[in-house]
Protein backbone atom coordinates (compact mmCIF):
# COMPACT_ATOMS: atom_id res chain seq x y z
CA UNK A 1 0.00 0.00 0.00
CA UNK A 2 1.35 3.44 -0.92
CA UNK A 3 1.52 6.36 1.50
CA UNK A 4 -1.52 7.87 -0.27
CA UNK A 5 -3.48 4.65 0.23
CA UNK A 6 -2.43 4.56 3.88
CA UNK A 7 -3.63 8.15 4.32
CA UNK A 8 -6.98 7.26 2.74
CA UNK A 9 -7.37 4.22 5.03
CA UNK A 10 -6.56 6.35 8.10
CA UNK A 11 -9.00 9.03 6.88
CA UNK A 12 -11.75 6.41 6.74
CA UNK A 13 -10.98 5.24 10.28
CA UNK A 14 -10.60 8.74 11.79
CA UNK A 15 -13.79 10.12 10.26
CA UNK A 16 -14.92 13.68 10.89
CA UNK A 17 -14.47 13.66 14.65
CA UNK A 18 -11.92 11.28 16.16
CA UNK A 19 -11.95 12.98 19.56
CA UNK A 20 -8.15 13.01 19.31
CA UNK A 21 -7.80 16.73 20.00
CA UNK A 22 -4.18 16.73 18.78
CA UNK A 23 -2.04 16.42 15.69
CA UNK A 24 -0.18 13.24 14.78
CA UNK A 25 2.35 12.48 12.07
CA UNK A 26 3.23 9.00 10.88
CA UNK A 27 6.74 9.42 9.49
CA UNK A 28 7.65 6.61 7.11
CA UNK A 29 10.99 8.09 6.07
CA UNK A 30 11.60 8.14 2.32
CA UNK A 31 8.12 6.63 1.71
CA UNK A 32 6.50 9.83 3.01
CA UNK A 33 4.32 10.90 5.91
CA UNK A 34 0.69 10.92 6.95
CA UNK A 35 -0.48 13.93 8.98
CA UNK A 36 -3.65 13.67 11.08
CA UNK A 37 -5.16 16.91 12.37
CA UNK A 38 -7.50 15.87 15.14
CA UNK A 39 -7.95 19.49 16.25
CA UNK A 40 -9.87 20.64 13.18
CA UNK A 41 -13.54 20.05 12.52
CA UNK A 42 -13.87 17.97 10.49
CA UNK A 43 -10.62 16.11 11.19
CA UNK A 44 -8.24 16.10 8.25
CA UNK A 45 -5.74 13.52 7.04
CA UNK A 46 -3.10 14.49 4.47
CA UNK A 47 0.28 13.33 3.20
CA UNK A 48 1.89 16.61 4.25
CA UNK A 49 5.06 16.47 6.31
CA UNK A 50 4.16 18.96 9.07
CA UNK A 51 5.16 19.40 12.70
CA UNK A 52 2.83 17.49 15.03
CA UNK A 53 2.12 17.05 18.74
CA UNK A 54 3.17 13.42 18.36
CA UNK A 55 5.34 11.85 15.65
CA UNK A 56 5.32 8.10 15.13
CA UNK A 57 8.24 6.85 13.06
CA UNK A 58 7.93 3.49 11.35
CA UNK A 59 8.32 1.63 8.09
CA UNK A 60 5.41 1.90 5.63
CA UNK A 61 4.80 -1.86 5.96
CA UNK A 62 4.46 -1.46 9.73
CA UNK A 63 1.98 1.40 9.28
CA UNK A 64 -0.04 -0.75 6.88
CA UNK A 65 -0.09 -3.59 9.42
CA UNK A 66 -1.29 -1.18 12.13
CA UNK A 67 -4.06 0.14 9.88
CA UNK A 68 -5.17 -3.39 8.91
CA UNK A 69 -5.29 -4.44 12.57
CA UNK A 70 -2.62 -7.08 11.99
CA UNK A 71 -0.22 -5.44 14.47
CA UNK A 72 -1.05 -4.21 17.96
CA UNK A 73 0.33 -0.66 18.52
CA UNK A 74 1.62 -1.51 22.00
CA UNK A 75 3.37 -4.64 20.75
CA UNK A 76 4.85 -2.66 17.84
CA UNK A 77 6.26 -0.12 20.30
CA UNK A 78 7.69 -2.79 22.59
CA UNK A 79 9.29 -4.59 19.61
CA UNK A 80 10.88 -1.35 18.41
CA UNK A 81 8.87 -1.32 15.18
CA UNK A 82 7.58 2.16 15.98
CA UNK A 83 9.24 5.06 17.74
CA UNK A 84 7.28 7.86 19.39
CA UNK A 85 8.42 11.47 19.67
CA UNK A 86 6.37 14.06 21.49
CA UNK A 87 3.21 13.54 23.51
CA UNK A 88 3.01 9.85 24.43
CA UNK A 89 -0.59 10.22 25.64
CA UNK A 90 -1.63 11.15 22.08
CA UNK A 91 0.08 8.00 20.77
CA UNK A 92 -1.82 5.93 23.32
CA UNK A 93 -5.15 7.41 22.13
CA UNK A 94 -4.41 6.25 18.58
CA UNK A 95 -5.11 2.62 19.40
CA UNK A 96 -8.79 3.50 19.82
CA UNK A 97 -8.79 5.39 16.51
CA UNK A 98 -6.87 2.84 14.45
Backbone torsions as a table, in degrees:
resi	resn	phi	psi	omega
1	UNK	NA	134.5	178.9
2	UNK	-76.4	169.8	178.3
3	UNK	-63.4	-34.9	178.0
4	UNK	-66.2	-40.5	177.9
5	UNK	-67.3	-37.7	177.1
6	UNK	-63.8	-42.6	178.7
7	UNK	-61.7	-42.0	179.7
8	UNK	-64.3	-41.1	178.7
9	UNK	-65.1	-40.7	177.6
10	UNK	-66.6	-40.9	178.6
11	UNK	-57.0	-42.5	179.4
12	UNK	-64.6	-37.8	-179.4
13	UNK	-75.2	-38.7	-177.2
14	UNK	-71.2	-41.6	-178.7
15	UNK	69.8	-160.7	-176.9
16	UNK	-81.7	-26.2	-176.7
17	UNK	-144.5	93.0	-177.8
18	UNK	-77.9	-20.1	-173.8
19	UNK	76.8	8.9	-177.0
20	UNK	-67.0	-44.8	177.7
21	UNK	66.7	22.0	-178.4
22	UNK	-154.9	173.1	175.6
23	UNK	-108.1	144.3	-178.0
24	UNK	-136.1	139.3	174.4
25	UNK	-122.9	129.4	170.6
26	UNK	-96.5	110.2	-177.2
27	UNK	-99.0	110.6	-178.6
28	UNK	-105.9	30.8	176.3
29	UNK	61.0	-130.1	-176.0
30	UNK	-68.1	-14.4	177.8
31	UNK	-78.7	-16.3	178.4
32	UNK	117.4	-167.5	-177.0
33	UNK	-140.6	155.3	172.7
34	UNK	-121.7	125.3	-178.5
35	UNK	-110.2	125.3	179.1
36	UNK	-112.6	118.9	176.8
37	UNK	-102.6	96.8	179.6
38	UNK	-87.7	7.4	178.5
39	UNK	-97.9	-17.4	-178.2
40	UNK	-90.5	157.1	176.1
41	UNK	-123.7	114.5	-1.1
42	UNK	-73.8	162.7	175.6
43	UNK	-60.7	147.3	178.5
44	UNK	-122.5	148.4	177.1
45	UNK	-131.8	122.4	-178.8
46	UNK	-133.7	174.9	174.7
47	UNK	-102.8	24.0	177.1
48	UNK	-76.4	146.9	177.9
49	UNK	-100.8	84.3	-177.0
50	UNK	-111.2	163.4	172.1
51	UNK	-67.0	143.5	-177.7
52	UNK	-138.6	162.1	175.8
53	UNK	-63.5	-31.7	-178.6
54	UNK	-142.2	128.6	177.1
55	UNK	-115.1	126.7	178.1
56	UNK	-110.6	116.0	-179.8
57	UNK	-98.6	130.7	179.9
58	UNK	-164.3	169.0	173.6
59	UNK	-74.5	154.2	178.7
60	UNK	-60.7	-38.4	178.2
61	UNK	-61.1	-38.9	178.6
62	UNK	-66.1	-43.4	177.7
63	UNK	-60.1	-43.5	178.6
64	UNK	-61.2	-39.9	177.4
65	UNK	-65.1	-38.2	177.4
66	UNK	-64.0	-45.9	-179.5
67	UNK	-62.0	-42.9	-178.1
68	UNK	-71.9	-14.1	-177.3
69	UNK	84.4	11.1	-179.7
70	UNK	-84.6	-9.6	-178.3
71	UNK	-137.6	125.1	178.1
72	UNK	-74.2	129.9	-178.7
73	UNK	-57.0	-39.6	179.7
74	UNK	-66.2	-43.2	177.9
75	UNK	-63.5	-40.5	179.2
76	UNK	-61.7	-39.7	178.3
77	UNK	-66.3	-46.4	-178.4
78	UNK	-64.8	-31.5	179.9
79	UNK	-84.5	-2.9	179.9
80	UNK	78.5	14.6	179.4
81	UNK	-78.9	-22.6	173.8
82	UNK	-129.5	147.9	175.4
83	UNK	-122.2	140.4	-176.1
84	UNK	-116.3	127.3	173.2
85	UNK	-117.7	137.1	177.6
86	UNK	100.3	-146.3	-172.6
87	UNK	-74.2	104.2	-178.2
88	UNK	-63.9	-30.6	-179.9
89	UNK	-65.1	-31.7	176.5
90	UNK	-67.0	-43.3	178.5
91	UNK	-59.9	-38.3	-179.0
92	UNK	-68.3	-31.3	178.5
93	UNK	-69.9	-24.1	-176.5
94	UNK	-62.3	-29.3	-177.9
95	UNK	-61.9	-29.7	177.4
96	UNK	-78.6	-23.7	179.2
97	UNK	-83.8	-45.2	-179.3
98	UNK	-87.1	NA	NA
